[in-house]
Amino acid sequence: DIQMTQSPSSLSASVGDRVIITCRASRGISNYLAWFQQEPGKAPKPLIYSASSLQSGVPSKFSGSGSGTDFTLTINSLQPEDFATYYCQQYDSYPYTFGQGTKLEIK
Amino acid sequence: QVQLQESGPGLVKPSETLSLTCSVFGSSMNTYYWHWIRQPPGKGLEWIGYIHYSGITDSNPSLKSRVTISLDTSTNQFSLKLTSVTAADTAVYFCARDSSLQFWGQGTLVTVSS
C-alpha cells in the first residue's frame, strides 16, 4: 500500500493568513493526488484533483502543486469557513489511501 | 446535478452483516467507478472498495475477505455488504463516484453493538 503522510497534523492560523499543507507519498504517484476539506459532521468536499486542478465551484484561493511524491495545498486569505480538516488522497493505485488529516484551527 | 445517497440500518449486531445501498441521481452508472469509504468516529478516512460499471471490483486488503460490492444499473444503485462485523466497523460510511472521488454522499452512521 502507498502511505500518505501529511504535515502538520494540526495548524493554528488567523483570518487572512496563508497556509500550506504538505503531503508525501511513500512512492511516486505521478499527479494522481486529490485534496478534500471536511467540516465536522459532513462529507469530505473535493477541492483539488490531479494534484493541481481545481474542482468546479472551488474558489481560486485554494491551489495545489506537486508531482511524484511531494505535494502541497495552499490556502490564501483564510476565512472563518476555511477552518476545517484537510485530507490528501492518492488514486494512483489500489488500495486508495488517505493522509491522516490536517486540522486547521483559528488562532 | 449528481447526487449520491446512502441508506441502510444504523445499528448492526456483532458477527452479523452490514448492508448499505447507495442511490445515484443525475448520473448514469455507465463508464464510472463507484466507491465506498468509511470514517470511524473521530478518525480518518479509509477506502473500502470500488465497483466499475463493467462489474470489476476490488477492495482494501484489510477488509477483502469480508467485503462484497455489487451494482444494479436498472435501479441506479450500488451496494456494500460487510460480513462478520465487530465494534471496529462502527463508522460513517460514504459512497462516492469517480477515480478522484469527485462526488460524495452525505454519509450514514452505522453502529455495531448488541
Chai-1 contact restraints between the chains, C-beta under 6 A:
chainA,res_idxA,chainB,res_idxB,connection_type,confidence,min_distance_angstrom,max_distance_angstrom,comment,restraint_id
A,A34,B,S100,contact,1.0,0.0,6.0,A-B,restraint_1
A,A43,B,F94,contact,1.0,0.0,6.0,A-B,restraint_2
A,A43,B,W104,contact,1.0,0.0,6.0,A-B,restraint_3
A,A43,B,Q106,contact,1.0,0.0,6.0,A-B,restraint_4
A,A43,B,G107,contact,1.0,0.0,6.0,A-B,restraint_5
A,P46,B,Q102,contact,1.0,0.0,6.0,A-B,restraint_6
A,Y49,B,S100,contact,1.0,0.0,6.0,A-B,restraint_7
A,Y87,B,L45,contact,1.0,0.0,6.0,A-B,restraint_8
A,Y91,B,S99,contact,1.0,0.0,6.0,A-B,restraint_9
A,Y91,B,S100,contact,1.0,0.0,6.0,A-B,restraint_10
A,Y94,B,D58,contact,1.0,0.0,6.0,A-B,restraint_11
A,P95,B,W47,contact,1.0,0.0,6.0,A-B,restraint_12
A,P95,B,N60,contact,1.0,0.0,6.0,A-B,restraint_13
A,Y96,B,W47,contact,1.0,0.0,6.0,A-B,restraint_14
A,F98,B,G44,contact,1.0,0.0,6.0,A-B,restraint_15
A,F98,B,L45,contact,1.0,0.0,6.0,A-B,restraint_16
A,Q100,B,G44,contact,1.0,0.0,6.0,A-B,restraint_17
A,G101,B,G44,contact,1.0,0.0,6.0,A-B,restraint_18
